[in-house]
Amino acid sequence: MLLTLIRHGQSTYNLENRFTGDADVPLTPLGKEEAVQAGKKIKGYHYDFAYTSMLARAEESLQIILKEIEQTTIPIKRNKALNERRYGELQGLNKAETAEKFGEAQVLIWRRSYDVRPPGGESLKDTYNRTIPFYKSEIEPELLEGKNILVVAHGNSLRALVMYLEKIGKEDILKLNIPTGIPRNYSFNNKLQVRSIAYL
């Protein structure tokens, strides 16, 4: 049983250094190429199911990856539980300008902390509380049946999953960044305890 997590390729807001959140922005040309490269890195694996969010940048990345690994016919399940967390009033704002206005320390807390919400937005804890129940009810049973699962989602929904899978505490999660287009492979024992982690 294999679980592969991949953050979507670069989006237009990533390129412009803006807070994206659940704004539905497209991939850049580089983002599409990152998805192609992610596909090349997992080409030797066979997947039974793929999961993604309801946002275009993740769905498009998944389609590019599946085309690259020649597995375009596998079932795809889309769910808003895997959406990026909402950044509320920060959404669409330039990160550097926001840091100048509120201070870098405050912006870092909004971006990386576990339980502090940006104004009008979601914290990582809020994201965890929708992503992990979905993972437990939908994905864990398939892994227990020996299925291989591909998840293409977002920086914070994947941070929540990594936090759960790797038992990372809320202090240490502050340091974790999920880069775009880099596959993260997990293998498990028959009790769904993580046996190995590989960054491809």
Contacts in CASP RR format, 6 or more apart in sequence:
PFRMAT RR
TARGET T0000
AUTHOR 0000-0000-0000
METHOD contacts of the structure
MODEL  1
MLLTLIRHGQSTYNLENRFTGDADVPLTPLGKEEAVQAGKKIKGYHYDFA
YTSMLARAEESLQIILKEIEQTTIPIKRNKALNERRYGELQGLNKAETAE
KFGEAQVLIWRRSYDVRPPGGESLKDTYNRTIPFYKSEIEPELLEGKNIL
VVAHGNSLRALVMYLEKIGKEDILKLNIPTGIPRNYSFNNKLQVRSIAYL
1 143 0 8 1.000
1 144 0 8 1.000
1 146 0 8 1.000
1 147 0 8 1.000
1 148 0 8 1.000
1 187 0 8 1.000
1 188 0 8 1.000
2 45 0 8 1.000
2 47 0 8 1.000
2 148 0 8 1.000
2 149 0 8 1.000
2 185 0 8 1.000
2 186 0 8 1.000
2 187 0 8 1.000
3 139 0 8 1.000
3 143 0 8 1.000
3 148 0 8 1.000
3 149 0 8 1.000
3 151 0 8 1.000
3 165 0 8 1.000
3 185 0 8 1.000
3 186 0 8 1.000
3 187 0 8 1.000
3 188 0 8 1.000
4 42 0 8 1.000
4 45 0 8 1.000
4 47 0 8 1.000
4 148 0 8 1.000
4 149 0 8 1.000
4 150 0 8 1.000
4 151 0 8 1.000
4 183 0 8 1.000
4 184 0 8 1.000
4 185 0 8 1.000
4 186 0 8 1.000
5 151 0 8 1.000
5 153 0 8 1.000
5 158 0 8 1.000
5 161 0 8 1.000
5 162 0 8 1.000
5 178 0 8 1.000
5 183 0 8 1.000
5 184 0 8 1.000
5 186 0 8 1.000
6 38 0 8 1.000
6 42 0 8 1.000
6 61 0 8 1.000
6 65 0 8 1.000
6 150 0 8 1.000
6 151 0 8 1.000
6 152 0 8 1.000
6 153 0 8 1.000
6 181 0 8 1.000
6 182 0 8 1.000
6 183 0 8 1.000
6 184 0 8 1.000
7 152 0 8 1.000
7 153 0 8 1.000
7 154 0 8 1.000
7 155 0 8 1.000
7 158 0 8 1.000
7 178 0 8 1.000
7 179 0 8 1.000
7 180 0 8 1.000
7 181 0 8 1.000
7 182 0 8 1.000
8 27 0 8 1.000
8 31 0 8 1.000
8 35 0 8 1.000
8 57 0 8 1.000
8 58 0 8 1.000
8 60 0 8 1.000
8 61 0 8 1.000
8 152 0 8 1.000
8 153 0 8 1.000
8 154 0 8 1.000
8 180 0 8 1.000
8 181 0 8 1.000
9 27 0 8 1.000
9 30 0 8 1.000
9 31 0 8 1.000
9 32 0 8 1.000
9 34 0 8 1.000
9 35 0 8 1.000
9 38 0 8 1.000
9 57 0 8 1.000
9 61 0 8 1.000
9 180 0 8 1.000
9 181 0 8 1.000
10 27 0 8 1.000
10 28 0 8 1.000
10 30 0 8 1.000
10 31 0 8 1.000
10 34 0 8 1.000
10 180 0 8 1.000
11 20 0 8 1.000
11 25 0 8 1.000
11 26 0 8 1.000
11 27 0 8 1.000
11 28 0 8 1.000
11 31 0 8 1.000
11 57 0 8 1.000
12 25 0 8 1.000
12 26 0 8 1.000
12 27 0 8 1.000
12 28 0 8 1.000
13 19 0 8 1.000
13 20 0 8 1.000
13 23 0 8 1.000
13 25 0 8 1.000
13 92 0 8 1.000
14 20 0 8 1.000
14 28 0 8 1.000
14 180 0 8 1.000
15 28 0 8 1.000
15 30 0 8 1.000
16 94 0 8 1.000
17 94 0 8 1.000
17 95 0 8 1.000
17 96 0 8 1.000
18 92 0 8 1.000
18 93 0 8 1.000
18 94 0 8 1.000
18 95 0 8 1.000
19 87 0 8 1.000
19 90 0 8 1.000
19 91 0 8 1.000
19 92 0 8 1.000
19 93 0 8 1.000
19 95 0 8 1.000
19 98 0 8 1.000
19 118 0 8 1.000
20 84 0 8 1.000
20 87 0 8 1.000
20 91 0 8 1.000
20 92 0 8 1.000
21 84 0 8 1.000
21 85 0 8 1.000
21 86 0 8 1.000
21 87 0 8 1.000
21 88 0 8 1.000
21 91 0 8 1.000
21 154 0 8 1.000
22 55 0 8 1.000
22 83 0 8 1.000
22 84 0 8 1.000
22 85 0 8 1.000
22 86 0 8 1.000
22 87 0 8 1.000
22 91 0 8 1.000
23 91 0 8 1.000
23 92 0 8 1.000
24 55 0 8 1.000
24 56 0 8 1.000
24 57 0 8 1.000
25 56 0 8 1.000
25 57 0 8 1.000
26 56 0 8 1.000
26 57 0 8 1.000
26 60 0 8 1.000
27 35 0 8 1.000
27 56 0 8 1.000
27 57 0 8 1.000
27 60 0 8 1.000
27 61 0 8 1.000
31 61 0 8 1.000
31 180 0 8 1.000
31 181 0 8 1.000
32 60 0 8 1.000
32 64 0 8 1.000
34 61 0 8 1.000
34 180 0 8 1.000
34 181 0 8 1.000
35 60 0 8 1.000
35 61 0 8 1.000
35 64 0 8 1.000
35 65 0 8 1.000
35 68 0 8 1.000
35 181 0 8 1.000
36 64 0 8 1.000
36 65 0 8 1.000
36 68 0 8 1.000
37 181 0 8 1.000
38 61 0 8 1.000
38 65 0 8 1.000
38 68 0 8 1.000
38 181 0 8 1.000
38 182 0 8 1.000
38 183 0 8 1.000
39 64 0 8 1.000
39 65 0 8 1.000
39 68 0 8 1.000
39 69 0 8 1.000
39 183 0 8 1.000
40 68 0 8 1.000
41 183 0 8 1.000
41 200 0 8 1.000
42 65 0 8 1.000
42 69 0 8 1.000
42 150 0 8 1.000
42 183 0 8 1.000
42 185 0 8 1.000
42 200 0 8 1.000
43 68 0 8 1.000
43 69 0 8 1.000
44 69 0 8 1.000
45 69 0 8 1.000
45 148 0 8 1.000
45 185 0 8 1.000
46 71 0 8 1.000
46 148 0 8 1.000
47 69 0 8 1.000
47 71 0 8 1.000
47 74 0 8 1.000
47 148 0 8 1.000
47 149 0 8 1.000
47 150 0 8 1.000
48 74 0 8 1.000
48 75 0 8 1.000
48 142 0 8 1.000
48 147 0 8 1.000
48 148 0 8 1.000
48 149 0 8 1.000
49 74 0 8 1.000
49 75 0 8 1.000
49 76 0 8 1.000
49 77 0 8 1.000
49 142 0 8 1.000
49 147 0 8 1.000
49 149 0 8 1.000
49 150 0 8 1.000
50 62 0 8 1.000
50 66 0 8 1.000
50 74 0 8 1.000
50 75 0 8 1.000
50 76 0 8 1.000
50 77 0 8 1.000
50 149 0 8 1.000
50 150 0 8 1.000
50 151 0 8 1.000
50 152 0 8 1.000
51 76 0 8 1.000
51 77 0 8 1.000
51 78 0 8 1.000
51 79 0 8 1.000
51 82 0 8 1.000
51 138 0 8 1.000
51 139 0 8 1.000
51 149 0 8 1.000
51 150 0 8 1.000
51 151 0 8 1.000
51 152 0 8 1.000
51 153 0 8 1.000
52 58 0 8 1.000
52 59 0 8 1.000
52 61 0 8 1.000
52 62 0 8 1.000
52 76 0 8 1.000
52 77 0 8 1.000
52 78 0 8 1.000
52 82 0 8 1.000
52 151 0 8 1.000
52 152 0 8 1.000
52 153 0 8 1.000
53 59 0 8 1.000
53 78 0 8 1.000
53 79 0 8 1.000
53 80 0 8 1.000
53 82 0 8 1.000
53 83 0 8 1.000
53 84 0 8 1.000
53 153 0 8 1.000
53 154 0 8 1.000
53 157 0 8 1.000
54 78 0 8 1.000
54 79 0 8 1.000
54 80 0 8 1.000
54 82 0 8 1.000
54 83 0 8 1.000
55 83 0 8 1.000
55 84 0 8 1.000
55 154 0 8 1.000
58 82 0 8 1.000
58 152 0 8 1.000
58 153 0 8 1.000
58 154 0 8 1.000
59 78 0 8 1.000
59 152 0 8 1.000
61 152 0 8 1.000
61 181 0 8 1.000
62 76 0 8 1.000
62 150 0 8 1.000
62 152 0 8 1.000
63 72 0 8 1.000
65 150 0 8 1.000
65 152 0 8 1.000
66 72 0 8 1.000
66 74 0 8 1.000
66 76 0 8 1.000
77 138 0 8 1.000
79 134 0 8 1.000
79 138 0 8 1.000
80 130 0 8 1.000
81 130 0 8 1.000
81 131 0 8 1.000
81 133 0 8 1.000
81 134 0 8 1.000
81 157 0 8 1.000
82 131 0 8 1.000
82 134 0 8 1.000
82 151 0 8 1.000
82 153 0 8 1.000
82 154 0 8 1.000
82 157 0 8 1.000
83 153 0 8 1.000
83 154 0 8 1.000
83 157 0 8 1.000
84 153 0 8 1.000
84 154 0 8 1.000
84 155 0 8 1.000
84 156 0 8 1.000
84 157 0 8 1.000
85 121 0 8 1.000
85 122 0 8 1.000
85 123 0 8 1.000
85 124 0 8 1.000
85 126 0 8 1.000
85 127 0 8 1.000
85 154 0 8 1.000
85 156 0 8 1.000
85 157 0 8 1.000
86 120 0 8 1.000
86 121 0 8 1.000
86 122 0 8 1.000
87 110 0 8 1.000
87 118 0 8 1.000
87 121 0 8 1.000
87 122 0 8 1.000
88 118 0 8 1.000
88 119 0 8 1.000
88 120 0 8 1.000
88 121 0 8 1.000
88 122 0 8 1.000
89 118 0 8 1.000
89 119 0 8 1.000
89 120 0 8 1.000
89 121 0 8 1.000
90 98 0 8 1.000
90 110 0 8 1.000
90 118 0 8 1.000
90 119 0 8 1.000
90 121 0 8 1.000
95 107 0 8 1.000
98 107 0 8 1.000
99 107 0 8 1.000
108 174 0 8 1.000
109 116 0 8 1.000
110 116 0 8 1.000
110 117 0 8 1.000
110 118 0 8 1.000
112 124 0 8 1.000
112 173 0 8 1.000
112 174 0 8 1.000
112 175 0 8 1.000
112 176 0 8 1.000
112 177 0 8 1.000
113 123 0 8 1.000
113 124 0 8 1.000
113 170 0 8 1.000
113 174 0 8 1.000
114 123 0 8 1.000
114 124 0 8 1.000
114 125 0 8 1.000
114 128 0 8 1.000
114 169 0 8 1.000
114 170 0 8 1.000
114 173 0 8 1.000
114 174 0 8 1.000
115 123 0 8 1.000
115 124 0 8 1.000
115 125 0 8 1.000
115 170 0 8 1.000
116 123 0 8 1.000
117 123 0 8 1.000
117 126 0 8 1.000
124 156 0 8 1.000
124 159 0 8 1.000
124 160 0 8 1.000
124 163 0 8 1.000
124 173 0 8 1.000
125 170 0 8 1.000
127 156 0 8 1.000
127 157 0 8 1.000
127 159 0 8 1.000
127 160 0 8 1.000
128 160 0 8 1.000
128 163 0 8 1.000
128 164 0 8 1.000
131 157 0 8 1.000
131 160 0 8 1.000
131 161 0 8 1.000
132 160 0 8 1.000
132 161 0 8 1.000
132 164 0 8 1.000
135 161 0 8 1.000
135 164 0 8 1.000
139 149 0 8 1.000
139 151 0 8 1.000
140 192 0 8 1.000
142 149 0 8 1.000
143 149 0 8 1.000
143 188 0 8 1.000
143 192 0 8 1.000
144 190 0 8 1.000
144 192 0 8 1.000
151 158 0 8 1.000
151 161 0 8 1.000
153 161 0 8 1.000
155 178 0 8 1.000
158 178 0 8 1.000
158 184 0 8 1.000
159 173 0 8 1.000
159 176 0 8 1.000
159 178 0 8 1.000
162 168 0 8 1.000
162 176 0 8 1.000
162 178 0 8 1.000
162 184 0 8 1.000
163 169 0 8 1.000
163 173 0 8 1.000
163 176 0 8 1.000
165 186 0 8 1.000
165 194 0 8 1.000
166 194 0 8 1.000
166 197 0 8 1.000
168 176 0 8 1.000
178 184 0 8 1.000
182 199 0 8 1.000
182 200 0 8 1.000
183 199 0 8 1.000
183 200 0 8 1.000
184 197 0 8 1.000
184 198 0 8 1.000
184 199 0 8 1.000
184 200 0 8 1.000
185 196 0 8 1.000
185 197 0 8 1.000
185 198 0 8 1.000
185 199 0 8 1.000
185 200 0 8 1.000
186 194 0 8 1.000
186 196 0 8 1.000
186 197 0 8 1.000
187 194 0 8 1.000
187 195 0 8 1.000
187 196 0 8 1.000
188 194 0 8 1.000
188 195 0 8 1.000
189 195 0 8 1.000
END
